[in-house]
Amino acid sequence: MKVLILGHKGMLGSDLFLRLLAFHDVTGRDINDFDITSLEDCQKVISDTEPDIVINAAAYTDVDGCESNRDKCFSVNAEGVKNITLSCRERGIRIVHFSTDYVFDGKKRGPYLEDDTCCPINVYGQSKLAGEQYLKQLSDNFLLIRSAWLYGRNGKNFVKTIVQKARTEKYLEIVDDQVGSPTFTWDLAGAVQLLIEGQHTGIFHITNRGNCSWYEFALKILRFAGVTGVTVKPIKSDKLARPANRPHYSVLNCQKFFQSTGKAMRYWQVAVDDYIGKVIL
């Protein structure tokens, strides 16, 4: 297939590019190549490459920054998706788009299913939900993938931050009242490849298997990185006083992916150990 990846230099986009390049004709475009908030730009970048499938890995992901930059957040995460979807629809092109666990409010007592009611509690989640709605309203040939707690080779992420801080600080405070599923972008990209090549459409939840709190995640990171002599204290979210609210529970049910592909994602502990060994150490 001829694949166009938008946001191919980002954390997820770069792994998608590497994963798919070995099997398909892949082209990448990023922020310096086009303006996702411009319909004309989106139409041009898609018409110039004439892909069979467009993968949108471009997004404004600064969760706290979204609270004070609502217009920019919605212009990229909602209007940008609308522009790409319209550009694909007029050419009959399949579109793959990514959303987040933050479209849910975190009040459910079990893992969220694809058709559970969305009720975001921060601007970032609201913008991603608006993007989902544009995609579903304007296209009948899409793959919408929700994931969570991403980390990868490129860009900032929680794993890199914890390791870097632990090498200079001997005391860390990490929240223990937010639970989710850490997900390695390399694994997510592999799952996306399976869905694309299997011609699957609709909404899928995909994360690494299992779940933990940020505090539990930090402890595993330090253990796998071989960092000692650091005290890690669990704290509650309200102590951080961050601009954006976070759902306390945002674990996604990924059974649909397993039933559709016959493949199970790695456990998050295995994935993060692999990531630290290959990327950080």
Buried (B, 14 or more C-beta within 10 A) or exposed (E): EEBBBBBBBBBBBBBBBBBBBEEBEBBBBBEEEBBBBBBEBBBEBBEEBEBBBBBBBBBBBBBBBBBEBEEBBBBBBBBBBBBBBBBBBEEEBBBBBBBBBBBBBBEBEEBBBBEBEBBBBBBBBBBBBBBBBBBBEBBEEBBBBBBBBBBBBBBEBBBBEBBEBBEEEEEBBBBBBBBBBBBBBBBBBBBBBBBBEEEBBBBBBBBBBBBBBBBBBBBBBBBBBEBEEBEBEBBEBEEEEBEBBBBBBBBBBBEBBEEBBEEEBBEBBBBBBBBBEEBBE
